[in-house]
């Protein structure tokens, strides 16, 4: 999976198309990521204490990685990701501008 935690991504399809955010968590086995402020769902929470009320909370749900693209650091547009070796290290590279990520 080429998208990792703390990457800036943009949603390219779905109801949140065009929104950008930071990847909070990634699930490589499911090919999904959780992006802050994207794919919000209303979740009903029960009262935990006797004096507490139940409430409806907005929760960010995972989105499939095929629906997000990484944001190019130079152009702030969606880009694909490639890799190249820099000495002995393998680094991720933006296909749009060639900038390292």
For each residue, the residues with C-beta under 8 A, 3 or more apart:
1: 4 26 28 31 65
2: 70 81 92
3: 7 9 23 26 33 65 68 70 81
4: 1 7 23 26
5: 23 24 25 26
6: 22 23
7: 3 4 22 23 70 101
8: 20 21 22 23 70 71
9: 3 20 21 22 23 33 35 68 69 70 71
10: 18 19 20 68 69 70 71 78
11: 14 16 17 18 19 20 35 38 63 67 68
12: 17 67 68 69 78
13: 17 67
14: 11 17 39 63 67
15: 39
16: 11 19 38 39 63
17: 11 12 13 14
18: 10 11
19: 10 11 16 35 37 38
20: 8 9 10 11 71
21: 8 9 35 36 37 38
22: 6 7 8 9 35 36
23: 3 4 5 6 7 8 9 26 33 34 35
24: 5 34 35 36 60
25: 5 33 34 62
26: 1 3 4 5 23 32 33 34
27: 30 31 32 33 34 62
28: 1 31
29:
30: 27 62
31: 1 27 28 64 65 66
32: 26 27 62 63 64 65
33: 3 9 23 25 26 27 62 63 65 68
34: 23 24 25 26 27 60 61 62 63
35: 9 11 19 21 22 23 24 38 39 60 63 68
36: 21 22 24 60
37: 19 21 40 60
38: 11 16 19 21 35 60 63
39: 14 15 16 35 60 61 62 63
40: 37 58 59 60 61
41: 58 59 60 61
42: 56 57 58 59
43: 56 57 58 59
44: 54 55 56 57
45: 54 55 56 57
46: 54
47: 50 52 53 54
48: 52
49: 52
50: 47
51:
52: 47 48 49
53: 47
54: 44 45 46 47
55: 44 45
56: 42 43 44 45
57: 42 43 44 45
58: 40 41 42 43
59: 40 41 42 43
60: 24 34 35 36 37 38 39 40 41
61: 34 39 40 41
62: 25 27 30 32 33 34 39
63: 11 14 16 32 33 34 35 38 39 67 68
64: 31 32 67 68
65: 1 3 31 32 33 68
66: 31
67: 11 12 13 14 63 64
68: 3 9 10 11 12 33 35 63 64 65
69: 9 10 12 78 79 80
70: 2 3 7 8 9 10 78 79 80 81 94 101
71: 8 9 10 20 76 77 78 79
72: 75 76 77 78 79 94 96 97 99
73: 76 94 97 99 101
74: 94 96 97 99
75: 72 79 96 97
76: 71 72 73
77: 71 72 96
78: 10 12 69 70 71 72 96
79: 69 70 71 72 75 94 95 96 97
80: 69 70 94 95 96
81: 2 3 70 92 93 94 95 101
82: 92 93 94 95
83: 90 91 92 93
84: 90 91 93
85: 88 89 90 91
86: 89 90 91 100
87:
88: 85
89: 85 86
90: 83 84 85 86
91: 83 84 85 86 100 101
92: 2 81 82 83 100 101
93: 81 82 83 84 98 99 100 101
94: 70 72 73 74 79 80 81 82 97 98 99 100 101
95: 79 80 81 82 98
96: 72 74 75 77 78 79 80
97: 72 73 74 75 79 94
98: 93 94 95
99: 72 73 74 93 94
100: 86 91 92 93 94
101: 7 70 73 81 91 92 93 94
